[in-house]
Every structure is written in C-alpha cells, then in structure tokens.
Amino acid sequence: MNQEDLSQAEVSPCSDDLVEIGKWIGRHQALAWVVSHCSAADAHSLRIVHEQKLYRRLGLTWEQFCL
C-alpha cells in the first residue's frame, strides 16, 4: 500500500461512522419538525387565550399577560 492508499483509507468512513452521522442527521430533522409544530401550537394557544379573554380571569390586561 502506498501513501496515497493509506490517506484514502484514513478518510474513508466505515459503516459505523455512516450510521452515526445518519442518526444525528435524523435527530436534527426530527427536532426541527417538532420545533416548527410547537411554534404553531403556541400561536394557536395564545390566540384562544386572547379571543376568549382568559387572561382577564387572572386580573390582567392582555399587555400584562404577555409580559
């Protein structure tokens, strides 16, 4: 084996490395999906609280509730 072959072998990922990077990419994609849906759920919850004026039961104005 010459030096070029050794260098190529060192940078060539093994199947365990590929599985590991695949798992991390999958985790990232899953978390990104959850975050995007949580933002929509947060907005929906706040809209309901505002529309039904539920914050008033706490003796607060909308502005106070939002702080």
mmJSON file of the N, C-alpha and C atoms, coordinates in Angstrom:
{"data_MODEL":{"atom_site":{
"group_PDB":["ATOM","ATOM","ATOM","ATOM","ATOM","ATOM","ATOM","ATOM","ATOM","ATOM","ATOM","ATOM","ATOM","ATOM","ATOM","ATOM","ATOM","ATOM","ATOM","ATOM","ATOM","ATOM","ATOM","ATOM","ATOM","ATOM","ATOM","ATOM","ATOM","ATOM","ATOM","ATOM","ATOM","ATOM","ATOM","ATOM","ATOM","ATOM","ATOM","ATOM","ATOM","ATOM","ATOM","ATOM","ATOM","ATOM","ATOM","ATOM","ATOM","ATOM","ATOM","ATOM","ATOM","ATOM","ATOM","ATOM","ATOM","ATOM","ATOM","ATOM","ATOM","ATOM","ATOM","ATOM","ATOM","ATOM","ATOM","ATOM","ATOM","ATOM","ATOM","ATOM","ATOM","ATOM","ATOM","ATOM","ATOM","ATOM","ATOM","ATOM","ATOM","ATOM","ATOM","ATOM","ATOM","ATOM","ATOM","ATOM","ATOM","ATOM","ATOM","ATOM","ATOM","ATOM","ATOM","ATOM","ATOM","ATOM","ATOM","ATOM","ATOM","ATOM","ATOM","ATOM","ATOM","ATOM","ATOM","ATOM","ATOM","ATOM","ATOM","ATOM","ATOM","ATOM","ATOM","ATOM","ATOM","ATOM","ATOM","ATOM","ATOM","ATOM","ATOM","ATOM","ATOM","ATOM","ATOM","ATOM","ATOM","ATOM","ATOM","ATOM","ATOM","ATOM","ATOM","ATOM","ATOM","ATOM","ATOM","ATOM","ATOM","ATOM","ATOM","ATOM","ATOM","ATOM","ATOM","ATOM","ATOM","ATOM","ATOM","ATOM","ATOM","ATOM","ATOM","ATOM","ATOM","ATOM","ATOM","ATOM","ATOM","ATOM","ATOM","ATOM","ATOM","ATOM","ATOM","ATOM","ATOM","ATOM","ATOM","ATOM","ATOM","ATOM","ATOM","ATOM","ATOM","ATOM","ATOM","ATOM","ATOM","ATOM","ATOM","ATOM","ATOM","ATOM","ATOM","ATOM","ATOM","ATOM","ATOM","ATOM","ATOM","ATOM","ATOM","ATOM","ATOM","ATOM","ATOM","ATOM","ATOM"],
"id":[1,2,3,4,5,6,7,8,9,10,11,12,13,14,15,16,17,18,19,20,21,22,23,24,25,26,27,28,29,30,31,32,33,34,35,36,37,38,39,40,41,42,43,44,45,46,47,48,49,50,51,52,53,54,55,56,57,58,59,60,61,62,63,64,65,66,67,68,69,70,71,72,73,74,75,76,77,78,79,80,81,82,83,84,85,86,87,88,89,90,91,92,93,94,95,96,97,98,99,100,101,102,103,104,105,106,107,108,109,110,111,112,113,114,115,116,117,118,119,120,121,122,123,124,125,126,127,128,129,130,131,132,133,134,135,136,137,138,139,140,141,142,143,144,145,146,147,148,149,150,151,152,153,154,155,156,157,158,159,160,161,162,163,164,165,166,167,168,169,170,171,172,173,174,175,176,177,178,179,180,181,182,183,184,185,186,187,188,189,190,191,192,193,194,195,196,197,198,199,200,201],
"type_symbol":["N","C","C","N","C","C","N","C","C","N","C","C","N","C","C","N","C","C","N","C","C","N","C","C","N","C","C","N","C","C","N","C","C","N","C","C","N","C","C","N","C","C","N","C","C","N","C","C","N","C","C","N","C","C","N","C","C","N","C","C","N","C","C","N","C","C","N","C","C","N","C","C","N","C","C","N","C","C","N","C","C","N","C","C","N","C","C","N","C","C","N","C","C","N","C","C","N","C","C","N","C","C","N","C","C","N","C","C","N","C","C","N","C","C","N","C","C","N","C","C","N","C","C","N","C","C","N","C","C","N","C","C","N","C","C","N","C","C","N","C","C","N","C","C","N","C","C","N","C","C","N","C","C","N","C","C","N","C","C","N","C","C","N","C","C","N","C","C","N","C","C","N","C","C","N","C","C","N","C","C","N","C","C","N","C","C","N","C","C","N","C","C","N","C","C","N","C","C","N","C","C"],
"label_atom_id":["N","CA","C","N","CA","C","N","CA","C","N","CA","C","N","CA","C","N","CA","C","N","CA","C","N","CA","C","N","CA","C","N","CA","C","N","CA","C","N","CA","C","N","CA","C","N","CA","C","N","CA","C","N","CA","C","N","CA","C","N","CA","C","N","CA","C","N","CA","C","N","CA","C","N","CA","C","N","CA","C","N","CA","C","N","CA","C","N","CA","C","N","CA","C","N","CA","C","N","CA","C","N","CA","C","N","CA","C","N","CA","C","N","CA","C","N","CA","C","N","CA","C","N","CA","C","N","CA","C","N","CA","C","N","CA","C","N","CA","C","N","CA","C","N","CA","C","N","CA","C","N","CA","C","N","CA","C","N","CA","C","N","CA","C","N","CA","C","N","CA","C","N","CA","C","N","CA","C","N","CA","C","N","CA","C","N","CA","C","N","CA","C","N","CA","C","N","CA","C","N","CA","C","N","CA","C","N","CA","C","N","CA","C","N","CA","C","N","CA","C","N","CA","C","N","CA","C","N","CA","C","N","CA","C"],
"label_alt_id":[null,null,null,null,null,null,null,null,null,null,null,null,null,null,null,null,null,null,null,null,null,null,null,null,null,null,null,null,null,null,null,null,null,null,null,null,null,null,null,null,null,null,null,null,null,null,null,null,null,null,null,null,null,null,null,null,null,null,null,null,null,null,null,null,null,null,null,null,null,null,null,null,null,null,null,null,null,null,null,null,null,null,null,null,null,null,null,null,null,null,null,null,null,null,null,null,null,null,null,null,null,null,null,null,null,null,null,null,null,null,null,null,null,null,null,null,null,null,null,null,null,null,null,null,null,null,null,null,null,null,null,null,null,null,null,null,null,null,null,null,null,null,null,null,null,null,null,null,null,null,null,null,null,null,null,null,null,null,null,null,null,null,null,null,null,null,null,null,null,null,null,null,null,null,null,null,null,null,null,null,null,null,null,null,null,null,null,null,null,null,null,null,null,null,null,null,null,null,null,null,null],
"label_comp_id":["MET","MET","MET","ASN","ASN","ASN","GLN","GLN","GLN","GLU","GLU","GLU","ASP","ASP","ASP","LEU","LEU","LEU","SER","SER","SER","GLN","GLN","GLN","ALA","ALA","ALA","GLU","GLU","GLU","VAL","VAL","VAL","SER","SER","SER","PRO","PRO","PRO","CYS","CYS","CYS","SER","SER","SER","ASP","ASP","ASP","ASP","ASP","ASP","LEU","LEU","LEU","VAL","VAL","VAL","GLU","GLU","GLU","ILE","ILE","ILE","GLY","GLY","GLY","LYS","LYS","LYS","TRP","TRP","TRP","ILE","ILE","ILE","GLY","GLY","GLY","ARG","ARG","ARG","HIS","HIS","HIS","GLN","GLN","GLN","ALA","ALA","ALA","LEU","LEU","LEU","ALA","ALA","ALA","TRP","TRP","TRP","VAL","VAL","VAL","VAL","VAL","VAL","SER","SER","SER","HIS","HIS","HIS","CYS","CYS","CYS","SER","SER","SER","ALA","ALA","ALA","ALA","ALA","ALA","ASP","ASP","ASP","ALA","ALA","ALA","HIS","HIS","HIS","SER","SER","SER","LEU","LEU","LEU","ARG","ARG","ARG","ILE","ILE","ILE","VAL","VAL","VAL","HIS","HIS","HIS","GLU","GLU","GLU","GLN","GLN","GLN","LYS","LYS","LYS","LEU","LEU","LEU","TYR","TYR","TYR","ARG","ARG","ARG","ARG","ARG","ARG","LEU","LEU","LEU","GLY","GLY","GLY","LEU","LEU","LEU","THR","THR","THR","TRP","TRP","TRP","GLU","GLU","GLU","GLN","GLN","GLN","PHE","PHE","PHE","CYS","CYS","CYS","LEU","LEU","LEU"],
"label_asym_id":["A","A","A","A","A","A","A","A","A","A","A","A","A","A","A","A","A","A","A","A","A","A","A","A","A","A","A","A","A","A","A","A","A","A","A","A","A","A","A","A","A","A","A","A","A","A","A","A","A","A","A","A","A","A","A","A","A","A","A","A","A","A","A","A","A","A","A","A","A","A","A","A","A","A","A","A","A","A","A","A","A","A","A","A","A","A","A","A","A","A","A","A","A","A","A","A","A","A","A","A","A","A","A","A","A","A","A","A","A","A","A","A","A","A","A","A","A","A","A","A","A","A","A","A","A","A","A","A","A","A","A","A","A","A","A","A","A","A","A","A","A","A","A","A","A","A","A","A","A","A","A","A","A","A","A","A","A","A","A","A","A","A","A","A","A","A","A","A","A","A","A","A","A","A","A","A","A","A","A","A","A","A","A","A","A","A","A","A","A","A","A","A","A","A","A","A","A","A","A","A","A"],
"label_entity_id":["1","1","1","1","1","1","1","1","1","1","1","1","1","1","1","1","1","1","1","1","1","1","1","1","1","1","1","1","1","1","1","1","1","1","1","1","1","1","1","1","1","1","1","1","1","1","1","1","1","1","1","1","1","1","1","1","1","1","1","1","1","1","1","1","1","1","1","1","1","1","1","1","1","1","1","1","1","1","1","1","1","1","1","1","1","1","1","1","1","1","1","1","1","1","1","1","1","1","1","1","1","1","1","1","1","1","1","1","1","1","1","1","1","1","1","1","1","1","1","1","1","1","1","1","1","1","1","1","1","1","1","1","1","1","1","1","1","1","1","1","1","1","1","1","1","1","1","1","1","1","1","1","1","1","1","1","1","1","1","1","1","1","1","1","1","1","1","1","1","1","1","1","1","1","1","1","1","1","1","1","1","1","1","1","1","1","1","1","1","1","1","1","1","1","1","1","1","1","1","1","1"],
"label_seq_id":[1,1,1,2,2,2,3,3,3,4,4,4,5,5,5,6,6,6,7,7,7,8,8,8,9,9,9,10,10,10,11,11,11,12,12,12,13,13,13,14,14,14,15,15,15,16,16,16,17,17,17,18,18,18,19,19,19,20,20,20,21,21,21,22,22,22,23,23,23,24,24,24,25,25,25,26,26,26,27,27,27,28,28,28,29,29,29,30,30,30,31,31,31,32,32,32,33,33,33,34,34,34,35,35,35,36,36,36,37,37,37,38,38,38,39,39,39,40,40,40,41,41,41,42,42,42,43,43,43,44,44,44,45,45,45,46,46,46,47,47,47,48,48,48,49,49,49,50,50,50,51,51,51,52,52,52,53,53,53,54,54,54,55,55,55,56,56,56,57,57,57,58,58,58,59,59,59,60,60,60,61,61,61,62,62,62,63,63,63,64,64,64,65,65,65,66,66,66,67,67,67],
"pdbx_PDB_ins_code":[null,null,null,null,null,null,null,null,null,null,null,null,null,null,null,null,null,null,null,null,null,null,null,null,null,null,null,null,null,null,null,null,null,null,null,null,null,null,null,null,null,null,null,null,null,null,null,null,null,null,null,null,null,null,null,null,null,null,null,null,null,null,null,null,null,null,null,null,null,null,null,null,null,null,null,null,null,null,null,null,null,null,null,null,null,null,null,null,null,null,null,null,null,null,null,null,null,null,null,null,null,null,null,null,null,null,null,null,null,null,null,null,null,null,null,null,null,null,null,null,null,null,null,null,null,null,null,null,null,null,null,null,null,null,null,null,null,null,null,null,null,null,null,null,null,null,null,null,null,null,null,null,null,null,null,null,null,null,null,null,null,null,null,null,null,null,null,null,null,null,null,null,null,null,null,null,null,null,null,null,null,null,null,null,null,null,null,null,null,null,null,null,null,null,null,null,null,null,null,null,null],
"Cartn_x":[0.837,0.0,0.88,0.627,1.432,0.779,1.44,0.981,-0.405,-0.67,-1.978,-3.086,-2.824,-3.798,-4.071,-3.043,-3.214,-4.043,-3.752,-4.503,-5.966,-6.241,-7.624,-8.335,-7.651,-8.242,-8.57,-7.736,-7.966,-9.187,-9.483,-10.616,-11.892,-11.791,-12.961,-13.73,-14.994,-15.742,-16.123,-16.108,-16.574,-18.085,-18.701,-20.163,-20.673,-19.92,-20.335,-20.39,-19.419,-19.407,-20.615,-20.942,-22.08,-23.383,-23.503,-24.7,-24.795,-23.69,-23.693,-24.085,-23.504,-23.864,-25.316,-25.778,-27.174,-28.118,-27.744,-28.578,-28.657,-27.525,-27.516,-28.299,-28.205,-28.987,-30.479,-30.842,-32.238,-32.752,-31.944,-32.335,-32.567,-31.671,-31.804,-33.113,-33.411,-34.636,-35.869,-35.847,-36.988,-37.202,-36.126,-36.252,-36.724,-36.25,-36.699,-38.197,-38.691,-40.12,-40.919,-40.447,-41.14,-41.179,-40.052,-39.988,-40.955,-41.023,-41.917,-43.367,-43.713,-45.087,-45.383,-44.393,-44.601,-44.897,-44.236,-44.488,-45.93,-46.426,-47.81,-48.763,-48.451,-49.289,-49.279,-48.107,-48.016,-48.887,-48.807,-49.6,-51.091,-51.487,-52.896,-53.367,-52.558,-52.914,-53.084,-52.152,-52.25,-53.466,-53.797,-54.975,-56.248,-56.347,-57.515,-57.597,-56.469,-56.435,-56.875,-56.422,-56.771,-58.231,-58.682,-60.061,-61.076,-60.793,-61.726,-61.478,-60.486,-60.118,-59.874,-59.252,-58.976,-57.998,-57.158,-56.183,-56.871,-58.092,-58.82,-59.137,-59.244,-59.501,-58.347,-57.202,-56.027,-55.933,-56.917,-56.895,-55.869,-55.563,-54.535,-55.119,-54.459,-54.751,-53.977,-54.283,-53.558,-52.072,-51.769,-50.37,-49.647,-50.305,-49.69,-49.467,-50.461,-50.362,-49.176,-48.937,-47.882,-46.486,-46.355,-45.018,-44.434],
"Cartn_y":[-1.182,0.0,1.242,2.166,3.387,4.458,5.605,6.694,7.192,7.266,7.739,6.769,5.493,4.49,4.598,4.833,4.981,6.224,7.326,8.552,8.372,7.708,7.471,6.578,5.582,4.678,5.416,6.377,7.116,8.02,8.58,9.489,8.792,7.575,6.831,6.368,6.793,6.436,4.961,4.365,2.984,3.003,1.845,1.792,2.296,2.093,2.612,4.135,4.761,6.225,6.717,6.026,6.424,6.275,5.221,5.026,6.135,6.465,7.5,8.864,9.247,10.543,10.531,9.391,9.263,9.442,8.892,9.055,10.523,11.226,12.632,13.503,13.203,13.946,13.696,12.465,12.127,12.837,12.9,13.618,15.089,15.665,17.08,17.316,16.475,16.627,16.463,15.499,15.272,16.47,16.98,18.136,19.374,19.563,20.703,20.603,19.405,19.208,19.529,19.053,19.307,20.799,21.468,22.905,23.667,23.329,24.055,23.862,22.692,22.445,23.028,23.126,23.735,25.216,25.873,27.293,27.515,26.66,26.768,26.494,25.526,25.208,26.354,26.965,28.121,29.264,29.539,30.624,30.335,29.103,28.721,28.897,28.455,28.591,30.049,30.876,32.307,32.943,32.512,33.051,32.723,31.507,31.1,31.915,32.057,32.846,34.277,34.845,36.218,36.326,35.447,35.526,35.299,34.391,34.094,34.957,35.842,36.767,36.037,34.885,34.076,34.756,35.627,36.347,37.232,37.651,38.515,37.793,36.486,35.709,35.815,36.22,36.439,37.878,38.703,40.111,40.906,40.459,41.095,41.637,42.643,43.077,42.16,42.237,41.432,41.778,43.048,43.503,42.939,42.969,42.437,40.918,40.248,38.798,38.427,39.235,38.941,39.208,39.928,40.212,39.022],
"Cartn_z":[0.0,0.0,0.0,-0.913,-0.938,-0.052,0.056,0.929,0.528,-0.777,-1.243,-0.821,-0.902,-0.473,1.026,1.814,3.26,3.587,2.922,3.176,2.834,1.727,1.303,2.317,2.847,3.824,5.118,5.491,6.731,6.65,5.487,5.371,4.911,4.462,4.024,5.261,5.388,6.598,6.6,7.785,7.902,8.076,7.99,8.064,9.408,10.486,11.8,11.796,11.135,11.035,10.251,9.178,8.352,9.124,9.897,10.72,11.76,12.384,13.426,12.859,11.744,11.146,10.687,10.191,9.791,10.958,12.115,13.311,13.728,13.692,14.098,13.122,11.841,10.848,11.076,11.356,11.644,12.879,13.913,15.141,14.843,14.072,13.721,12.969,12.008,11.22,12.099,13.006,13.898,14.821,15.394,16.284,15.529,14.318,13.507,13.239,12.984,12.742,14.002,15.154,16.423,16.711,16.542,16.81,15.924,14.661,13.759,14.155,14.634,15.043,16.418,17.274,18.586,18.437,17.516,17.291,16.847,15.984,15.531,16.687,17.525,18.674,19.676,19.89,20.781,20.28,19.004,18.421,18.557,18.33,18.46,19.904,20.858,22.274,22.664,22.24,22.565,21.913,20.703,20.028,20.805,21.311,22.097,23.385,24.08,25.317,25.03,23.919,23.569,23.166,22.282,21.795,22.905,23.814,24.897,26.127,26.011,27.079,28.417,28.327,29.51,30.461,29.943,30.762,31.8,31.531,32.472,33.784,33.733,34.954,35.937,35.442,36.297,36.766,36.36,36.728,35.947,34.723,33.918,32.621,32.087,30.722,29.783,28.499,27.509,27.531,27.618,27.647,28.872,30.043,31.25,31.124,30.576,30.405,29.509,28.488,27.516,28.05,29.142,29.671,30.29],
"occupancy":[1.0,1.0,1.0,1.0,1.0,1.0,1.0,1.0,1.0,1.0,1.0,1.0,1.0,1.0,1.0,1.0,1.0,1.0,1.0,1.0,1.0,1.0,1.0,1.0,1.0,1.0,1.0,1.0,1.0,1.0,1.0,1.0,1.0,1.0,1.0,1.0,1.0,1.0,1.0,1.0,1.0,1.0,1.0,1.0,1.0,1.0,1.0,1.0,1.0,1.0,1.0,1.0,1.0,1.0,1.0,1.0,1.0,1.0,1.0,1.0,1.0,1.0,1.0,1.0,1.0,1.0,1.0,1.0,1.0,1.0,1.0,1.0,1.0,1.0,1.0,1.0,1.0,1.0,1.0,1.0,1.0,1.0,1.0,1.0,1.0,1.0,1.0,1.0,1.0,1.0,1.0,1.0,1.0,1.0,1.0,1.0,1.0,1.0,1.0,1.0,1.0,1.0,1.0,1.0,1.0,1.0,1.0,1.0,1.0,1.0,1.0,1.0,1.0,1.0,1.0,1.0,1.0,1.0,1.0,1.0,1.0,1.0,1.0,1.0,1.0,1.0,1.0,1.0,1.0,1.0,1.0,1.0,1.0,1.0,1.0,1.0,1.0,1.0,1.0,1.0,1.0,1.0,1.0,1.0,1.0,1.0,1.0,1.0,1.0,1.0,1.0,1.0,1.0,1.0,1.0,1.0,1.0,1.0,1.0,1.0,1.0,1.0,1.0,1.0,1.0,1.0,1.0,1.0,1.0,1.0,1.0,1.0,1.0,1.0,1.0,1.0,1.0,1.0,1.0,1.0,1.0,1.0,1.0,1.0,1.0,1.0,1.0,1.0,1.0,1.0,1.0,1.0,1.0,1.0,1.0,1.0,1.0,1.0,1.0,1.0,1.0],
"B_iso_or_equiv":[0.0,0.0,0.0,0.0,0.0,0.0,0.0,0.0,0.0,0.0,0.0,0.0,0.0,0.0,0.0,0.0,0.0,0.0,0.0,0.0,0.0,0.0,0.0,0.0,0.0,0.0,0.0,0.0,0.0,0.0,0.0,0.0,0.0,0.0,0.0,0.0,0.0,0.0,0.0,0.0,0.0,0.0,0.0,0.0,0.0,0.0,0.0,0.0,0.0,0.0,0.0,0.0,0.0,0.0,0.0,0.0,0.0,0.0,0.0,0.0,0.0,0.0,0.0,0.0,0.0,0.0,0.0,0.0,0.0,0.0,0.0,0.0,0.0,0.0,0.0,0.0,0.0,0.0,0.0,0.0,0.0,0.0,0.0,0.0,0.0,0.0,0.0,0.0,0.0,0.0,0.0,0.0,0.0,0.0,0.0,0.0,0.0,0.0,0.0,0.0,0.0,0.0,0.0,0.0,0.0,0.0,0.0,0.0,0.0,0.0,0.0,0.0,0.0,0.0,0.0,0.0,0.0,0.0,0.0,0.0,0.0,0.0,0.0,0.0,0.0,0.0,0.0,0.0,0.0,0.0,0.0,0.0,0.0,0.0,0.0,0.0,0.0,0.0,0.0,0.0,0.0,0.0,0.0,0.0,0.0,0.0,0.0,0.0,0.0,0.0,0.0,0.0,0.0,0.0,0.0,0.0,0.0,0.0,0.0,0.0,0.0,0.0,0.0,0.0,0.0,0.0,0.0,0.0,0.0,0.0,0.0,0.0,0.0,0.0,0.0,0.0,0.0,0.0,0.0,0.0,0.0,0.0,0.0,0.0,0.0,0.0,0.0,0.0,0.0,0.0,0.0,0.0,0.0,0.0,0.0,0.0,0.0,0.0,0.0,0.0,0.0],
"pdbx_formal_charge":[null,null,null,null,null,null,null,null,null,null,null,null,null,null,null,null,null,null,null,null,null,null,null,null,null,null,null,null,null,null,null,null,null,null,null,null,null,null,null,null,null,null,null,null,null,null,null,null,null,null,null,null,null,null,null,null,null,null,null,null,null,null,null,null,null,null,null,null,null,null,null,null,null,null,null,null,null,null,null,null,null,null,null,null,null,null,null,null,null,null,null,null,null,null,null,null,null,null,null,null,null,null,null,null,null,null,null,null,null,null,null,null,null,null,null,null,null,null,null,null,null,null,null,null,null,null,null,null,null,null,null,null,null,null,null,null,null,null,null,null,null,null,null,null,null,null,null,null,null,null,null,null,null,null,null,null,null,null,null,null,null,null,null,null,null,null,null,null,null,null,null,null,null,null,null,null,null,null,null,null,null,null,null,null,null,null,null,null,null,null,null,null,null,null,null,null,null,null,null,null,null],
"auth_seq_id":[1,1,1,2,2,2,3,3,3,4,4,4,5,5,5,6,6,6,7,7,7,8,8,8,9,9,9,10,10,10,11,11,11,12,12,12,13,13,13,14,14,14,15,15,15,16,16,16,17,17,17,18,18,18,19,19,19,20,20,20,21,21,21,22,22,22,23,23,23,24,24,24,25,25,25,26,26,26,27,27,27,28,28,28,29,29,29,30,30,30,31,31,31,32,32,32,33,33,33,34,34,34,35,35,35,36,36,36,37,37,37,38,38,38,39,39,39,40,40,40,41,41,41,42,42,42,43,43,43,44,44,44,45,45,45,46,46,46,47,47,47,48,48,48,49,49,49,50,50,50,51,51,51,52,52,52,53,53,53,54,54,54,55,55,55,56,56,56,57,57,57,58,58,58,59,59,59,60,60,60,61,61,61,62,62,62,63,63,63,64,64,64,65,65,65,66,66,66,67,67,67],
"auth_comp_id":["MET","MET","MET","ASN","ASN","ASN","GLN","GLN","GLN","GLU","GLU","GLU","ASP","ASP","ASP","LEU","LEU","LEU","SER","SER","SER","GLN","GLN","GLN","ALA","ALA","ALA","GLU","GLU","GLU","VAL","VAL","VAL","SER","SER","SER","PRO","PRO","PRO","CYS","CYS","CYS","SER","SER","SER","ASP","ASP","ASP","ASP","ASP","ASP","LEU","LEU","LEU","VAL","VAL","VAL","GLU","GLU","GLU","ILE","ILE","ILE","GLY","GLY","GLY","LYS","LYS","LYS","TRP","TRP","TRP","ILE","ILE","ILE","GLY","GLY","GLY","ARG","ARG","ARG","HIS","HIS","HIS","GLN","GLN","GLN","ALA","ALA","ALA","LEU","LEU","LEU","ALA","ALA","ALA","TRP","TRP","TRP","VAL","VAL","VAL","VAL","VAL","VAL","SER","SER","SER","HIS","HIS","HIS","CYS","CYS","CYS","SER","SER","SER","ALA","ALA","ALA","ALA","ALA","ALA","ASP","ASP","ASP","ALA","ALA","ALA","HIS","HIS","HIS","SER","SER","SER","LEU","LEU","LEU","ARG","ARG","ARG","ILE","ILE","ILE","VAL","VAL","VAL","HIS","HIS","HIS","GLU","GLU","GLU","GLN","GLN","GLN","LYS","LYS","LYS","LEU","LEU","LEU","TYR","TYR","TYR","ARG","ARG","ARG","ARG","ARG","ARG","LEU","LEU","LEU","GLY","GLY","GLY","LEU","LEU","LEU","THR","THR","THR","TRP","TRP","TRP","GLU","GLU","GLU","GLN","GLN","GLN","PHE","PHE","PHE","CYS","CYS","CYS","LEU","LEU","LEU"],
"auth_asym_id":["A","A","A","A","A","A","A","A","A","A","A","A","A","A","A","A","A","A","A","A","A","A","A","A","A","A","A","A","A","A","A","A","A","A","A","A","A","A","A","A","A","A","A","A","A","A","A","A","A","A","A","A","A","A","A","A","A","A","A","A","A","A","A","A","A","A","A","A","A","A","A","A","A","A","A","A","A","A","A","A","A","A","A","A","A","A","A","A","A","A","A","A","A","A","A","A","A","A","A","A","A","A","A","A","A","A","A","A","A","A","A","A","A","A","A","A","A","A","A","A","A","A","A","A","A","A","A","A","A","A","A","A","A","A","A","A","A","A","A","A","A","A","A","A","A","A","A","A","A","A","A","A","A","A","A","A","A","A","A","A","A","A","A","A","A","A","A","A","A","A","A","A","A","A","A","A","A","A","A","A","A","A","A","A","A","A","A","A","A","A","A","A","A","A","A","A","A","A","A","A","A"],
"auth_atom_id":["N","CA","C","N","CA","C","N","CA","C","N","CA","C","N","CA","C","N","CA","C","N","CA","C","N","CA","C","N","CA","C","N","CA","C","N","CA","C","N","CA","C","N","CA","C","N","CA","C","N","CA","C","N","CA","C","N","CA","C","N","CA","C","N","CA","C","N","CA","C","N","CA","C","N","CA","C","N","CA","C","N","CA","C","N","CA","C","N","CA","C","N","CA","C","N","CA","C","N","CA","C","N","CA","C","N","CA","C","N","CA","C","N","CA","C","N","CA","C","N","CA","C","N","CA","C","N","CA","C","N","CA","C","N","CA","C","N","CA","C","N","CA","C","N","CA","C","N","CA","C","N","CA","C","N","CA","C","N","CA","C","N","CA","C","N","CA","C","N","CA","C","N","CA","C","N","CA","C","N","CA","C","N","CA","C","N","CA","C","N","CA","C","N","CA","C","N","CA","C","N","CA","C","N","CA","C","N","CA","C","N","CA","C","N","CA","C","N","CA","C","N","CA","C","N","CA","C","N","CA","C","N","CA","C"],
"pdbx_PDB_model_num":[1,1,1,1,1,1,1,1,1,1,1,1,1,1,1,1,1,1,1,1,1,1,1,1,1,1,1,1,1,1,1,1,1,1,1,1,1,1,1,1,1,1,1,1,1,1,1,1,1,1,1,1,1,1,1,1,1,1,1,1,1,1,1,1,1,1,1,1,1,1,1,1,1,1,1,1,1,1,1,1,1,1,1,1,1,1,1,1,1,1,1,1,1,1,1,1,1,1,1,1,1,1,1,1,1,1,1,1,1,1,1,1,1,1,1,1,1,1,1,1,1,1,1,1,1,1,1,1,1,1,1,1,1,1,1,1,1,1,1,1,1,1,1,1,1,1,1,1,1,1,1,1,1,1,1,1,1,1,1,1,1,1,1,1,1,1,1,1,1,1,1,1,1,1,1,1,1,1,1,1,1,1,1,1,1,1,1,1,1,1,1,1,1,1,1,1,1,1,1,1,1]
}}}
